[in-house]
Amino acid sequence: MFNLAAALFISCQVKGNYFDLEIPISLFQDALELRPTGHPDRPTTQLHLAIALLSRLAKRGFQTDANAAEELLNEVLDICDAKSHIYRSALFVINTYMAHILPWWLSKLAGRVELLQQSDDPCALDEVISLHYEALKYHNMAHVERVSFLNNLGCVLNMRFMRRGISHDIQESIKFRQQTLHLCPVGSPDQSLSSPLTPHLQPFCHPDRSSLLNNLASTLLTRFQHQGNDKDLEAALALYTEVLRLRPPGHPGQFSSLNNLTNAVFSFNNLANAWSSRSVLIAT
């Protein structure tokens, strides 16, 4: 049964007919049932089944395939000797998945985030958030996609807060948006900005930093509007001011930055007036 499954899987790969993967996957699953824990060929069967599941994931996007493959590969690593070829093969599969399939999956998630902004589907929103949290397990700090991924996660959490008012969501959204800024810091002086007219080198700034600052400021302002913590408003004002500094005259985002800062200042003035009126009432 295992040999038949392997032959059919190879045939699917050669012909490019990925809809036929259901058959070899089913046969690999049947073979695995016949090879219980302790069977000498169980790790080999688990490895091949995981590869077949990840192949289907790459074409069909079934999250259950990712979960099942992860469980199978982890068990192979737990059982096999670190020097064995099965162990090394499992590590190779994991690294390949991280390098090639995960970016594709994150791109699909980003597309779903865009669709959610145009519709109000509570179940779909919950699923996308859950998938983002699941993907966090595969995402290390050095991953090239991590900034956009965390930004999207902050976006959908903020979206659910706006629609349902779940306090934990706005806290998480702010946390993840703060993490994006840590990944896009103001770096060392940029030699390319030096000239006879500007002898002092200017610090290099990540190209996405102004947008990320703006997103965090917007989320802090949202929390202020719902929970009334004036520290959030002060932080939002500081961030909007920094955004405007990074978007000088001529920048396409300067007008929206000025508008955001104006709205934040208006909120701050309202807060100051409210505190002033309260002080007068207390004094009288």
Summary of the structure (lengths in Angstrom):
residues: 284
radius of gyration: 25.8
end to end distance: 89.1
largest distance: 89.9
contacts: 827
relative contact order: 0.05
helix: 77%
strand: 4%
